[in-house]
Amino acid sequence: MNLVSLKSVIISASLICISLPSMAQISPVAASIAVLHLPGPQKTKQQNLVIKSAQQASSRAQSQYGGKVLRVQSSQVNGNPGYRVKLLSNDGVVFYASVNAVTGAVSRN
């Protein structure tokens, strides 16, 4: 959080203390600390992932296409969380495979 944002939070907390009678006894500093430590928005939808790690994604891609895994990175696959796996085929061709973490589907790009 930068200094400008922090000042805005403290000013907002001070206004809350002034405007709400129930919080009138809380100092602006205490209110700003309380505001800073509020939990963020809760995720409403928990996705059950078939593929839970980069290791699982690389194993799935390698078992489907063979070759050597060069790199794995997380990415979006058809709007779902997933992985992009860079592979080197047995005949020397470099290609990518996408692994959808929700469905487990693997596709060659």
C-alpha positions as protocol buffer text, in pm:
chain_id: "A"
residue {
  index: 1
  type: MET
  ca { x: 0 y: 0 z: 0 }
}
residue {
  index: 2
  type: ASN
  ca { x: 149 y: 335 z: -93 }
}
residue {
  index: 3
  type: LEU
  ca { x: 151 y: 644 z: 126 }
}
residue {
  index: 4
  type: VAL
  ca { x: -140 y: 814 z: -55 }
}
residue {
  index: 5
  type: SER
  ca { x: -363 y: 506 z: -9 }
}
residue {
  index: 6
  type: LEU
  ca { x: -264 y: 481 z: 357 }
}
residue {
  index: 7
  type: LYS
  ca { x: -354 y: 846 z: 415 }
}
residue {
  index: 8
  type: SER
  ca { x: -691 y: 790 z: 244 }
}
residue {
  index: 9
  type: VAL
  ca { x: -763 y: 493 z: 470 }
}
residue {
  index: 10
  type: ILE
  ca { x: -671 y: 689 z: 783 }
}
residue {
  index: 11
  type: ILE
  ca { x: -884 y: 987 z: 674 }
}
residue {
  index: 12
  type: SER
  ca { x: -1175 y: 752 z: 594 }
}
residue {
  index: 13
  type: ALA
  ca { x: -1139 y: 585 z: 933 }
}
residue {
  index: 14
  type: SER
  ca { x: -1133 y: 925 z: 1104 }
}
residue {
  index: 15
  type: LEU
  ca { x: -1455 y: 1023 z: 929 }
}
residue {
  index: 16
  type: ILE
  ca { x: -1616 y: 697 z: 1039 }
}
residue {
  index: 17
  type: CYS
  ca { x: -1519 y: 771 z: 1400 }
}
residue {
  index: 18
  type: ILE
  ca { x: -1667 y: 1116 z: 1378 }
}
residue {
  index: 19
  type: SER
  ca { x: -1989 y: 1015 z: 1199 }
}
residue {
  index: 20
  type: LEU
  ca { x: -2080 y: 697 z: 1387 }
}
residue {
  index: 21
  type: PRO
  ca { x: -2173 y: 739 z: 1756 }
}
residue {
  index: 22
  type: SER
  ca { x: -2095 y: 375 z: 1836 }
}
residue {
  index: 23
  type: MET
  ca { x: -1737 y: 420 z: 1720 }
}
residue {
  index: 24
  type: ALA
  ca { x: -1688 y: 762 z: 1876 }
}
residue {
  index: 25
  type: GLN
  ca { x: -1474 y: 617 z: 2152 }
}
residue {
  index: 26
  type: ILE
  ca { x: -1228 y: 454 z: 1910 }
}
residue {
  index: 27
  type: SER
  ca { x: -935 y: 671 z: 1818 }
}
residue {
  index: 28
  type: PRO
  ca { x: -872 y: 741 z: 1446 }
}
residue {
  index: 29
  type: VAL
  ca { x: -547 y: 542 z: 1465 }
}
residue {
  index: 30
  type: ALA
  ca { x: -720 y: 237 z: 1615 }
}
residue {
  index: 31
  type: ALA
  ca { x: -998 y: 262 z: 1357 }
}
residue {
  index: 32
  type: SER
  ca { x: -745 y: 284 z: 1073 }
}
residue {
  index: 33
  type: ILE
  ca { x: -573 y: -29 z: 1202 }
}
residue {
  index: 34
  type: ALA
  ca { x: -908 y: -205 z: 1217 }
}
residue {
  index: 35
  type: VAL
  ca { x: -986 y: -95 z: 861 }
}
residue {
  index: 36
  type: LEU
  ca { x: -647 y: -212 z: 734 }
}
residue {
  index: 37
  type: HIS
  ca { x: -695 y: -560 z: 876 }
}
residue {
  index: 38
  type: LEU
  ca { x: -1042 y: -633 z: 742 }
}
residue {
  index: 39
  type: PRO
  ca { x: -1046 y: -957 z: 543 }
}
residue {
  index: 40
  type: GLY
  ca { x: -1074 y: -928 z: 166 }
}
residue {
  index: 41
  type: PRO
  ca { x: -1369 y: -1051 z: -35 }
}
residue {
  index: 42
  type: GLN
  ca { x: -1437 y: -1420 z: 8 }
}
residue {
  index: 43
  type: LYS
  ca { x: -1429 y: -1644 z: -296 }
}
residue {
  index: 44
  type: THR
  ca { x: -1782 y: -1757 z: -358 }
}
residue {
  index: 45
  type: LYS
  ca { x: -1693 y: -2047 z: -586 }
}
residue {
  index: 46
  type: GLN
  ca { x: -1435 y: -2305 z: -487 }
}
residue {
  index: 47
  type: GLN
  ca { x: -1314 y: -2496 z: -791 }
}
residue {
  index: 48
  type: ASN
  ca { x: -1219 y: -2858 z: -749 }
}
residue {
  index: 49
  type: LEU
  ca { x: -901 y: -2895 z: -948 }
}
residue {
  index: 50
  type: VAL
  ca { x: -804 y: -3222 z: -1115 }
}
residue {
  index: 51
  type: ILE
  ca { x: -450 y: -3090 z: -1169 }
}
residue {
  index: 52
  type: LYS
  ca { x: -322 y: -2925 z: -851 }
}
residue {
  index: 53
  type: SER
  ca { x: 46 y: -2858 z: -933 }
}
residue {
  index: 54
  type: ALA
  ca { x: 291 y: -2784 z: -1212 }
}
residue {
  index: 55
  type: GLN
  ca { x: 443 y: -3129 z: -1153 }
}
residue {
  index: 56
  type: GLN
  ca { x: 109 y: -3299 z: -1221 }
}
residue {
  index: 57
  type: ALA
  ca { x: 59 y: -3086 z: -1533 }
}
residue {
  index: 58
  type: SER
  ca { x: 402 y: -3171 z: -1672 }
}
residue {
  index: 59
  type: SER
  ca { x: 349 y: -3543 z: -1604 }
}
residue {
  index: 60
  type: ARG
  ca { x: 9 y: -3537 z: -1775 }
}
residue {
  index: 61
  type: ALA
  ca { x: 145 y: -3355 z: -2084 }
}
residue {
  index: 62
  type: GLN
  ca { x: 454 y: -3576 z: -2106 }
}
residue {
  index: 63
  type: SER
  ca { x: 252 y: -3897 z: -2074 }
}
residue {
  index: 64
  type: GLN
  ca { x: 19 y: -3784 z: -2354 }
}
residue {
  index: 65
  type: TYR
  ca { x: 280 y: -3648 z: -2599 }
}
residue {
  index: 66
  type: GLY
  ca { x: 615 y: -3794 z: -2489 }
}
residue {
  index: 67
  type: GLY
  ca { x: 942 y: -3604 z: -2514 }
}
residue {
  index: 68
  type: LYS
  ca { x: 1118 y: -3393 z: -2254 }
}
residue {
  index: 69
  type: VAL
  ca { x: 955 y: -3118 z: -2046 }
}
residue {
  index: 70
  type: LEU
  ca { x: 1147 y: -2792 z: -2081 }
}
residue {
  index: 71
  type: ARG
  ca { x: 929 y: -2554 z: -1882 }
}
residue {
  index: 72
  type: VAL
  ca { x: 593 y: -2529 z: -1705 }
}
residue {
  index: 73
  type: GLN
  ca { x: 408 y: -2211 z: -1616 }
}
residue {
  index: 74
  type: SER
  ca { x: 62 y: -2139 z: -1486 }
}
residue {
  index: 75
  type: SER
  ca { x: -183 y: -1982 z: -1731 }
}
residue {
  index: 76
  type: GLN
  ca { x: -550 y: -1957 z: -1822 }
}
residue {
  index: 77
  type: VAL
  ca { x: -684 y: -2240 z: -2038 }
}
residue {
  index: 78
  type: ASN
  ca { x: -1029 y: -2171 z: -2187 }
}
residue {
  index: 79
  type: GLY
  ca { x: -1108 y: -1936 z: -1898 }
}
residue {
  index: 80
  type: ASN
  ca { x: -1001 y: -2190 z: -1634 }
}
residue {
  index: 81
  type: PRO
  ca { x: -682 y: -2210 z: -1432 }
}
residue {
  index: 82
  type: GLY
  ca { x: -425 y: -2431 z: -1598 }
}
residue {
  index: 83
  type: TYR
  ca { x: -68 y: -2475 z: -1714 }
}
residue {
  index: 84
  type: ARG
  ca { x: 130 y: -2423 z: -2030 }
}
residue {
  index: 85
  type: VAL
  ca { x: 394 y: -2693 z: -2074 }
}
residue {
  index: 86
  type: LYS
  ca { x: 687 y: -2649 z: -2316 }
}
residue {
  index: 87
  type: LEU
  ca { x: 809 y: -2983 z: -2449 }
}
residue {
  index: 88
  type: LEU
  ca { x: 1089 y: -3108 z: -2675 }
}
residue {
  index: 89
  type: SER
  ca { x: 970 y: -3401 z: -2886 }
}
residue {
  index: 90
  type: ASN
  ca { x: 1188 y: -3707 z: -2948 }
}
residue {
  index: 91
  type: ASP
  ca { x: 1254 y: -3582 z: -3304 }
}
residue {
  index: 92
  type: GLY
  ca { x: 1373 y: -3238 z: -3184 }
}
residue {
  index: 93
  type: VAL
  ca { x: 1059 y: -3025 z: -3229 }
}
residue {
  index: 94
  type: VAL
  ca { x: 971 y: -2778 z: -2954 }
}
residue {
  index: 95
  type: PHE
  ca { x: 597 y: -2740 z: -2890 }
}
residue {
  index: 96
  type: TYR
  ca { x: 353 y: -2635 z: -2619 }
}
residue {
  index: 97
  type: ALA
  ca { x: 72 y: -2823 z: -2452 }
}
residue {
  index: 98
  type: SER
  ca { x: -205 y: -2663 z: -2247 }
}
residue {
  index: 99
  type: VAL
  ca { x: -332 y: -2848 z: -1940 }
}
residue {
  index: 100
  type: ASN
  ca { x: -671 y: -2743 z: -1803 }
}
residue {
  index: 101
  type: ALA
  ca { x: -644 y: -2774 z: -1423 }
}
residue {
  index: 102
  type: VAL
  ca { x: -1023 y: -2803 z: -1378 }
}
residue {
  index: 103
  type: THR
  ca { x: -1090 y: -3080 z: -1631 }
}
residue {
  index: 104
  type: GLY
  ca { x: -743 y: -3233 z: -1670 }
}
residue {
  index: 105
  type: ALA
  ca { x: -772 y: -3203 z: -2049 }
}
residue {
  index: 106
  type: VAL
  ca { x: -444 y: -3170 z: -2243 }
}
residue {
  index: 107
  type: SER
  ca { x: -422 y: -3008 z: -2586 }
}
residue {
  index: 108
  type: ARG
  ca { x: -127 y: -2943 z: -2813 }
}
residue {
  index: 109
  type: ASN
  ca { x: -81 y: -2583 z: -2927 }
}
